[in-house]
Amino acid sequence: MNTFNFLNLFFSDLILIPAGIMSYLPFRNKLKHRPKRLALGMCGIIVFFSALFSFITVKFNIDKTFSFFVLLFIMYFIYKQTLIADHAKSLAVFLWTCAMMSIITNVVYGYDALVNPASNSNALNVESTFLRITLSFFILAVFWSPLYDHGSRFVDMLVIPKIWVITIPISILFMTLNLCIKPVNYSTLYVDNIFATFWVLLIGMFFIMVILTVICYNIVFEIKESAKLQEEYHILQMKEAQYLSQQSYIENTAKARHDFKHTISLLDSLAATGDIDSIREYLKDYIQNMPESEIVYYCKNNSLNALLNHYMRQCKSEKIEFICKVSIPEKEISISTIDLCNIVGNLLENAVLACRELSEEDRKIDIKILERNMSNLYIVTTNSFNGYVKQKNNAYITTRQTGSGIGLKSIKSAAELYGGSAEFRNSDTEFFSNITIPFSS
């Protein structure tokens, strides 16, 4: 076995280390293991498999491109096991990184063609191997901050697998184009204007990939912001309804207080005559006509209180038993009011829709929003339902003909954004949701 070729191929495959780091940066909030431990473990795995595949490739004279793609295939499945993410999301990010690195590989071939015009891309040399690794780490440094900050935000925001699936063919297209323009013999680049075209294609693909990524990010961000504004507007509407209901109660009680002196005078007259039966009859009518407040003060968070009152009134109108207990600390918690209301609103909306399919006597929703040990906020709901569920990849999906069916995914995504978790399960008659959010992420 040629030791020089083995070492050259081995170090060339170490491009997977900066590529792997790039693939992990957007998933910084969805790692199954601590970053340092994961980095050391994955570097060790990459070194081991790079050495193994380099040995096999050189020993049995296997095409190095084919060998590298097999190595990529294995590395992806190891990579997927270290993430809290579905295949669509993890594969999309992995292939995007591969597409970016395929451009770097062709850049190295282009440089090698300038220095060694009589050589070819299958020839291994120390200079091109060093340049490939150096450029890979340079690209990693350039993209570190965008991927770590905006990339992770993008991964956390976009919870719809179909959109991630759409991005996969684009990355595959760029990888295929780079494979097609890979120069087998460098001499072919010197025919006519092929060399210039080669560099224009490489630079164009690089910027197109970056621009498409930025556009996709901005579209998702705008959609998310629009949904957030709609939710804020919805909460304001509920606050207005709560305010109007409270004003109505204040006006009614003010009128009752104004009339109370006449009531006292009448009761005094009846007491003077000893007419106890009339007093009892009058008090009975008076109590029945006393205005009742429809406002329940579940907590001091006005937005959450308005949301809970909204669903309390909805449950009352739809004959759904509504049990609610809230205990939120006055200290500031990590989750924003909007995200907290989004989680609670999605849970209660799903619960109300499920209860509508049952007879009135079986309708019940029980929600508890409690803190424990001043460290975690727990949102636990139990609601009755018809017992019919649909699952895909161990996740619940909508059973309704209309609706997006992303409510539970949105809840899970929001909880994980703050370092928490969301678990869902069901019995034959009840659906259970358990959300945990730490006070500080």
Secondary structure by P-SEA (a helix, b strand, c coil): ccaaaaaaaaaaacaaaaaaaaaaccccccccccaaaaaaaaaaaaaaaaaaaaaaaaaacccaaaaaaaaaaaaaaaaaaaccccaaaaaaaaaaaaaaaaaaaaaaaaaaaaaccccccccccaaaaaaaaaaaaaaaaaacccccaaaaaaaaacccaaaaaaaaaaaaaaaaaaaaacccccccccccaaaaaaaaaaaaaaaaaaaaaaaaaaaaaaaaaaaaaaaaaaaaaaaaaaaaaaaaaaaaaaaaaaaaaaaaaaaaaaaaacaaaaaaaaaaaaaaacccccccccccaaaaaaaaaaaaaaaaaaccbbbbbbbbbcccccccaaaaaaaaaaaaaaaaaaaaaccccccbbbbbbccccccbbbbbbbbbcccbbbbcccbbbbcccccccaaaaaaaaaaaaacccccccccccbbbbbbbbbccc
